[in-house]
Amino acid sequence: MFNLPSVLLVSATLWILGCIIWFVIVLRGWFVHHKEKAHGDFPGSLINGIFLLGLTPFLSAIQYVATGRRYFWGGGGVLFAGLTLIAYQSVLKRRKTGLAPGPNALAFRERSIVAQMAAILLVYGYYGIRLWGKPLTPIAATAALIGITILMILILIAAQIAIRLYSRPELPDERDRIIELRGSRNGYAALAAGIWGVLLLAIAHVPYDLLFYAIMGIFALAELVRLGSQFFYYRWVA
Protein backbone atom coordinates (compact mmCIF):
# COMPACT_ATOMS: atom_id res chain seq x y z
CA MET A 1 0.00 0.00 0.00
CA PHE A 2 1.23 3.46 -0.85
CA ASN A 3 1.75 5.05 2.58
CA LEU A 4 2.23 8.58 3.81
CA PRO A 5 6.05 8.57 3.83
CA SER A 6 6.02 7.74 0.10
CA VAL A 7 3.62 10.61 -0.55
CA LEU A 8 5.88 12.98 1.36
CA LEU A 9 8.88 11.70 -0.57
CA VAL A 10 7.24 12.39 -3.94
CA SER A 11 6.02 15.83 -2.82
CA ALA A 12 9.44 16.75 -1.45
CA THR A 13 11.12 15.58 -4.66
CA LEU A 14 8.86 17.78 -6.80
CA TRP A 15 9.41 20.73 -4.44
CA ILE A 16 13.20 20.33 -4.49
CA LEU A 17 13.14 19.93 -8.29
CA GLY A 18 11.29 23.21 -8.60
CA CYS A 19 13.83 24.94 -6.34
CA ILE A 20 16.72 23.54 -8.38
CA ILE A 21 15.14 24.77 -11.63
CA TRP A 22 14.60 28.22 -10.09
CA PHE A 23 18.19 28.24 -8.76
CA VAL A 24 19.59 27.43 -12.20
CA ILE A 25 17.43 30.11 -13.85
CA VAL A 26 18.64 32.74 -11.38
CA LEU A 27 22.33 31.88 -11.82
CA ARG A 28 22.03 31.62 -15.60
CA GLY A 29 20.23 34.96 -15.78
CA TRP A 30 22.81 36.68 -13.60
CA PHE A 31 25.74 35.32 -15.61
CA VAL A 32 24.14 36.44 -18.88
CA HIS A 33 23.37 39.89 -17.47
CA HIS A 34 26.86 40.19 -15.94
CA LYS A 35 28.49 39.18 -19.21
CA GLU A 36 26.48 41.60 -21.32
CA LYS A 37 26.55 44.58 -18.94
CA ALA A 38 29.96 43.93 -17.39
CA HIS A 39 28.40 44.69 -13.99
CA GLY A 40 25.46 43.79 -11.80
CA ASP A 41 24.94 42.90 -8.18
CA PHE A 42 24.89 39.22 -7.34
CA PRO A 43 21.37 38.27 -6.10
CA GLY A 44 22.66 36.80 -2.85
CA SER A 45 19.42 37.18 -0.90
CA LEU A 46 17.48 35.48 -3.68
CA ILE A 47 19.96 32.61 -3.86
CA ASN A 48 19.83 32.13 -0.08
CA GLY A 49 16.05 32.30 -0.13
CA ILE A 50 15.79 29.59 -2.78
CA PHE A 51 18.26 27.47 -0.81
CA LEU A 52 16.08 27.76 2.30
CA LEU A 53 13.01 26.79 0.29
CA GLY A 54 14.81 23.69 -0.93
CA LEU A 55 15.89 22.90 2.64
CA THR A 56 12.32 22.98 3.96
CA PRO A 57 11.38 19.33 3.07
CA PHE A 58 14.50 18.01 4.82
CA LEU A 59 13.65 19.75 8.10
CA SER A 60 10.05 18.60 7.87
CA ALA A 61 11.22 15.03 7.26
CA ILE A 62 13.51 15.17 10.29
CA GLN A 63 10.64 16.35 12.49
CA TYR A 64 8.34 13.72 10.99
CA VAL A 65 10.72 10.93 11.95
CA ALA A 66 11.63 12.42 15.34
CA THR A 67 7.97 12.79 16.41
CA GLY A 68 6.99 9.26 15.43
CA ARG A 69 5.27 10.22 12.16
CA ARG A 70 2.92 12.72 13.79
CA TYR A 71 4.12 16.20 12.74
CA PHE A 72 5.92 17.59 9.71
CA TRP A 73 5.51 21.37 10.00
CA GLY A 74 9.09 21.95 11.19
CA GLY A 75 10.11 23.51 7.88
CA GLY A 76 7.56 26.29 8.23
CA GLY A 77 10.00 28.70 9.88
CA VAL A 78 12.64 28.07 7.23
CA LEU A 79 10.00 28.49 4.52
CA PHE A 80 9.01 31.87 5.95
CA ALA A 81 12.65 32.96 6.16
CA GLY A 82 13.26 31.95 2.55
CA LEU A 83 10.21 33.83 1.31
CA THR A 84 11.30 36.88 3.30
CA LEU A 85 14.74 36.88 1.67
CA ILE A 86 13.19 36.49 -1.76
CA ALA A 87 10.81 39.37 -1.12
CA TYR A 88 13.70 41.51 0.14
CA GLN A 89 15.76 40.85 -2.97
CA SER A 90 12.80 41.33 -5.30
CA VAL A 91 11.38 44.57 -3.92
CA LEU A 92 12.95 46.20 -0.87
CA LYS A 93 16.58 45.97 -1.86
CA ARG A 94 15.93 47.32 -5.35
CA ARG A 95 14.09 50.32 -3.93
CA LYS A 96 16.85 50.87 -1.40
CA THR A 97 19.54 50.89 -4.07
CA GLY A 98 17.51 53.15 -6.32
CA LEU A 99 17.28 50.64 -9.17
CA ALA A 100 13.50 50.80 -9.10
CA PRO A 101 12.61 54.01 -7.25
CA GLY A 102 9.23 55.51 -6.51
CA PRO A 103 5.81 54.07 -5.70
CA ASN A 104 5.54 52.41 -9.13
CA ALA A 105 8.71 50.31 -8.70
CA LEU A 106 6.76 47.31 -9.96
CA ALA A 107 5.26 47.76 -13.41
CA PHE A 108 1.76 46.61 -14.28
CA ARG A 109 2.84 43.23 -15.65
CA GLU A 110 5.11 42.54 -12.70
CA ARG A 111 2.32 43.31 -10.24
CA SER A 112 0.01 41.08 -12.23
CA ILE A 113 2.53 38.23 -12.10
CA VAL A 114 2.93 38.59 -8.34
CA ALA A 115 -0.86 38.59 -7.92
CA GLN A 116 -1.20 35.40 -9.96
CA MET A 117 1.51 33.64 -7.96
CA ALA A 118 -0.09 34.69 -4.68
CA ALA A 119 -3.49 33.47 -5.89
CA ILE A 120 -2.06 30.07 -6.85
CA LEU A 121 -0.36 29.63 -3.48
CA LEU A 122 -3.46 30.76 -1.60
CA VAL A 123 -6.10 28.75 -3.49
CA TYR A 124 -4.17 25.54 -4.09
CA GLY A 125 -2.72 25.66 -0.59
CA TYR A 126 -6.18 26.11 0.92
CA TYR A 127 -7.68 23.18 -0.95
CA GLY A 128 -4.62 21.03 -0.33
CA ILE A 129 -4.83 21.55 3.44
CA ARG A 130 -8.61 21.18 3.46
CA LEU A 131 -8.75 17.94 1.47
CA TRP A 132 -5.57 16.27 2.70
CA GLY A 133 -6.23 13.03 4.55
CA LYS A 134 -9.92 12.87 3.59
CA PRO A 135 -11.46 10.31 1.20
CA LEU A 136 -11.62 11.92 -2.23
CA THR A 137 -14.59 10.77 -4.29
CA PRO A 138 -15.14 11.77 -7.94
CA ILE A 139 -17.81 14.23 -6.79
CA ALA A 140 -15.47 15.82 -4.25
CA ALA A 141 -12.67 16.05 -6.83
CA THR A 142 -15.01 17.71 -9.34
CA ALA A 143 -16.24 20.13 -6.68
CA ALA A 144 -12.62 20.97 -5.81
CA LEU A 145 -11.81 21.71 -9.45
CA ILE A 146 -14.85 23.97 -9.77
CA GLY A 147 -14.04 25.71 -6.50
CA ILE A 148 -10.41 26.28 -7.50
CA THR A 149 -11.47 27.74 -10.85
CA ILE A 150 -14.06 30.08 -9.33
CA LEU A 151 -11.75 31.29 -6.54
CA MET A 152 -8.89 31.90 -8.97
CA ILE A 153 -11.13 33.94 -11.26
CA LEU A 154 -12.57 36.03 -8.41
CA ILE A 155 -9.19 36.70 -6.79
CA LEU A 156 -7.52 37.62 -10.08
CA ILE A 157 -10.35 39.94 -11.10
CA ALA A 158 -10.13 41.74 -7.76
CA ALA A 159 -6.33 41.87 -8.02
CA GLN A 160 -6.42 43.30 -11.54
CA ILE A 161 -8.83 46.03 -10.43
CA ALA A 162 -6.57 46.91 -7.51
CA ILE A 163 -3.42 46.88 -9.68
CA ARG A 164 -4.99 49.25 -12.20
CA LEU A 165 -5.34 51.81 -9.41
CA TYR A 166 -1.53 51.93 -9.02
CA SER A 167 -0.15 50.95 -12.42
CA ARG A 168 -1.23 51.77 -15.96
CA PRO A 169 -1.47 48.86 -18.43
CA GLU A 170 1.10 48.99 -21.20
CA LEU A 171 0.98 47.66 -24.74
CA PRO A 172 3.17 44.54 -25.09
CA ASP A 173 6.40 44.97 -27.01
CA GLU A 174 9.09 42.60 -28.24
CA ARG A 175 10.67 42.43 -24.78
CA ASP A 176 7.39 41.34 -23.22
CA ARG A 177 6.89 38.63 -25.84
CA ILE A 178 10.40 37.27 -25.31
CA ILE A 179 9.91 37.16 -21.54
CA GLU A 180 6.58 35.40 -21.98
CA LEU A 181 8.15 32.78 -24.24
CA ARG A 182 11.04 32.22 -21.82
CA GLY A 183 8.65 31.78 -18.92
CA SER A 184 6.51 29.33 -20.91
CA ARG A 185 9.63 27.35 -21.78
CA ASN A 186 10.64 27.03 -18.13
CA GLY A 187 7.10 26.18 -17.08
CA TYR A 188 6.94 23.46 -19.74
CA ALA A 189 10.17 21.92 -18.40
CA ALA A 190 8.70 21.77 -14.88
CA LEU A 191 5.43 20.34 -16.24
CA ALA A 192 7.25 17.68 -18.26
CA ALA A 193 9.28 16.60 -15.22
CA GLY A 194 6.10 16.46 -13.15
CA ILE A 195 4.30 14.33 -15.73
CA TRP A 196 7.07 11.76 -15.53
CA GLY A 197 6.56 11.72 -11.77
CA VAL A 198 2.81 11.11 -12.23
CA LEU A 199 3.55 8.25 -14.62
CA LEU A 200 5.74 6.64 -11.99
CA LEU A 201 2.96 7.03 -9.43
CA ALA A 202 0.48 5.44 -11.83
CA ILE A 203 2.84 2.51 -12.42
CA ALA A 204 3.06 2.07 -8.64
CA HIS A 205 -0.77 1.80 -8.50
CA VAL A 206 -1.21 4.61 -6.02
CA PRO A 207 -4.73 5.47 -4.83
CA TYR A 208 -6.94 7.73 -6.91
CA ASP A 209 -6.86 10.64 -4.45
CA LEU A 210 -3.07 10.75 -4.35
CA LEU A 211 -2.91 10.89 -8.14
CA PHE A 212 -5.35 13.80 -8.04
CA TYR A 213 -3.18 15.69 -5.52
CA ALA A 214 -0.04 14.98 -7.55
CA ILE A 215 -1.56 16.21 -10.82
CA MET A 216 -2.95 19.39 -9.25
CA GLY A 217 0.36 20.03 -7.51
CA ILE A 218 2.26 19.64 -10.78
CA PHE A 219 0.02 22.12 -12.58
CA ALA A 220 0.45 24.60 -9.72
CA LEU A 221 4.24 24.09 -9.70
CA ALA A 222 4.50 24.56 -13.48
CA GLU A 223 2.51 27.80 -13.27
CA LEU A 224 4.68 29.07 -10.42
CA VAL A 225 7.83 28.28 -12.40
CA ARG A 226 6.42 30.05 -15.48
CA LEU A 227 5.33 33.16 -13.58
CA GLY A 228 8.39 33.22 -11.34
CA SER A 229 10.64 33.04 -14.39
CA GLN A 230 8.83 35.95 -16.01
CA PHE A 231 9.11 38.03 -12.85
CA PHE A 232 12.83 37.29 -12.61
CA TYR A 233 13.44 38.19 -16.25
CA TYR A 234 11.59 41.48 -15.84
CA ARG A 235 13.57 42.43 -12.73
CA TRP A 236 17.09 41.25 -13.45
CA VAL A 237 17.71 40.06 -17.00
CA ALA A 238 15.57 41.57 -19.74
C-alpha positions in Angstrom: 0.0 0.0 0.0 1.2 3.5 -0.8 1.7 5.0 2.6 2.2 8.6 3.8 6.1 8.6 3.8 6.0 7.7 0.1 3.6 10.6 -0.6 5.9 13.0 1.4 8.9 11.7 -0.6 7.2 12.4 -3.9 6.0 15.8 -2.8 9.4 16.7 -1.5 11.1 15.6 -4.7 8.9 17.8 -6.8 9.4 20.7 -4.4 13.2 20.3 -4.5 13.1 19.9 -8.3 11.3 23.2 -8.6 13.8 24.9 -6.3 16.7 23.5 -8.4 15.1 24.8 -11.6 14.6 28.2 -10.1 18.2 28.2 -8.8 19.6 27.4 -12.2 17.4 30.1 -13.9 18.6 32.7 -11.4 22.3 31.9 -11.8 22.0 31.6 -15.6 20.2 35.0 -15.8 22.8 36.7 -13.6 25.7 35.3 -15.6 24.1 36.4 -18.9 23.4 39.9 -17.5 26.9 40.2 -15.9 28.5 39.2 -19.2 26.5 41.6 -21.3 26.5 44.6 -18.9 30.0 43.9 -17.4 28.4 44.7 -14.0 25.5 43.8 -11.8 24.9 42.9 -8.2 24.9 39.2 -7.3 21.4 38.3 -6.1 22.7 36.8 -2.8 19.4 37.2 -0.9 17.5 35.5 -3.7 20.0 32.6 -3.9 19.8 32.1 -0.1 16.0 32.3 -0.1 15.8 29.6 -2.8 18.3 27.5 -0.8 16.1 27.8 2.3 13.0 26.8 0.3 14.8 23.7 -0.9 15.9 22.9 2.6 12.3 23.0 4.0 11.4 19.3 3.1 14.5 18.0 4.8 13.7 19.8 8.1 10.0 18.6 7.9 11.2 15.0 7.3 13.5 15.2 10.3 10.6 16.3 12.5 8.3 13.7 11.0 10.7 10.9 11.9 11.6 12.4 15.3 8.0 12.8 16.4 7.0 9.3 15.4 5.3 10.2 12.2 2.9 12.7 13.8 4.1 16.2 12.7 5.9 17.6 9.7 5.5 21.4 10.0 9.1 21.9 11.2 10.1 23.5 7.9 7.6 26.3 8.2 10.0 28.7 9.9 12.6 28.1 7.2 10.0 28.5 4.5 9.0 31.9 6.0 12.7 33.0 6.2 13.3 32.0 2.6 10.2 33.8 1.3 11.3 36.9 3.3 14.7 36.9 1.7 13.2 36.5 -1.8 10.8 39.4 -1.1 13.7 41.5 0.1 15.8 40.8 -3.0 12.8 41.3 -5.3 11.4 44.6 -3.9 12.9 46.2 -0.9 16.6 46.0 -1.9 15.9 47.3 -5.4 14.1 50.3 -3.9 16.9 50.9 -1.4 19.5 50.9 -4.1 17.5 53.2 -6.3 17.3 50.6 -9.2 13.5 50.8 -9.1 12.6 54.0 -7.2 9.2 55.5 -6.5 5.8 54.1 -5.7 5.5 52.4 -9.1 8.7 50.3 -8.7 6.8 47.3 -10.0 5.3 47.8 -13.4 1.8 46.6 -14.3 2.8 43.2 -15.7 5.1 42.5 -12.7 2.3 43.3 -10.2 0.0 41.1 -12.2 2.5 38.2 -12.1 2.9 38.6 -8.3 -0.9 38.6 -7.9 -1.2 35.4 -10.0 1.5 33.6 -8.0 -0.1 34.7 -4.7 -3.5 33.5 -5.9 -2.1 30.1 -6.8 -0.4 29.6 -3.5 -3.5 30.8 -1.6 -6.1 28.8 -3.5 -4.2 25.5 -4.1 -2.7 25.7 -0.6 -6.2 26.1 0.9 -7.7 23.2 -1.0 -4.6 21.0 -0.3 -4.8 21.5 3.4 -8.6 21.2 3.5 -8.7 17.9 1.5 -5.6 16.3 2.7 -6.2 13.0 4.6 -9.9 12.9 3.6 -11.5 10.3 1.2 -11.6 11.9 -2.2 -14.6 10.8 -4.3 -15.1 11.8 -7.9 -17.8 14.2 -6.8 -15.5 15.8 -4.2 -12.7 16.0 -6.8 -15.0 17.7 -9.3 -16.2 20.1 -6.7 -12.6 21.0 -5.8 -11.8 21.7 -9.5 -14.8 24.0 -9.8 -14.0 25.7 -6.5 -10.4 26.3 -7.5 -11.5 27.7 -10.8 -14.1 30.1 -9.3 -11.8 31.3 -6.5 -8.9 31.9 -9.0 -11.1 33.9 -11.3 -12.6 36.0 -8.4 -9.2 36.7 -6.8 -7.5 37.6 -10.1 -10.4 39.9 -11.1 -10.1 41.7 -7.8 -6.3 41.9 -8.0 -6.4 43.3 -11.5 -8.8 46.0 -10.4 -6.6 46.9 -7.5 -3.4 46.9 -9.7 -5.0 49.3 -12.2 -5.3 51.8 -9.4 -1.5 51.9 -9.0 -0.2 50.9 -12.4 -1.2 51.8 -16.0 -1.5 48.9 -18.4 1.1 49.0 -21.2 1.0 47.7 -24.7 3.2 44.5 -25.1 6.4 45.0 -27.0 9.1 42.6 -28.2 10.7 42.4 -24.8 7.4 41.3 -23.2 6.9 38.6 -25.8 10.4 37.3 -25.3 9.9 37.2 -21.5 6.6 35.4 -22.0 8.2 32.8 -24.2 11.0 32.2 -21.8 8.6 31.8 -18.9 6.5 29.3 -20.9 9.6 27.3 -21.8 10.6 27.0 -18.1 7.1 26.2 -17.1 6.9 23.5 -19.7 10.2 21.9 -18.4 8.7 21.8 -14.9 5.4 20.3 -16.2 7.2 17.7 -18.3 9.3 16.6 -15.2 6.1 16.5 -13.1 4.3 14.3 -15.7 7.1 11.8 -15.5 6.6 11.7 -11.8 2.8 11.1 -12.2 3.6 8.2 -14.6 5.7 6.6 -12.0 3.0 7.0 -9.4 0.5 5.4 -11.8 2.8 2.5 -12.4 3.1 2.1 -8.6 -0.8 1.8 -8.5 -1.2 4.6 -6.0 -4.7 5.5 -4.8 -6.9 7.7 -6.9 -6.9 10.6 -4.5 -3.1 10.7 -4.4 -2.9 10.9 -8.1 -5.3 13.8 -8.0 -3.2 15.7 -5.5 0.0 15.0 -7.5 -1.6 16.2 -10.8 -3.0 19.4 -9.2 0.4 20.0 -7.5 2.3 19.6 -10.8 0.0 22.1 -12.6 0.5 24.6 -9.7 4.2 24.1 -9.7 4.5 24.6 -13.5 2.5 27.8 -13.3 4.7 29.1 -10.4 7.8 28.3 -12.4 6.4 30.1 -15.5 5.3 33.2 -13.6 8.4 33.2 -11.3 10.6 33.0 -14.4 8.8 36.0 -16.0 9.1 38.0 -12.9 12.8 37.3 -12.6 13.4 38.2 -16.3 11.6 41.5 -15.8 13.6 42.4 -12.7 17.1 41.2 -13.5 17.7 40.1 -17.0 15.6 41.6 -19.7 
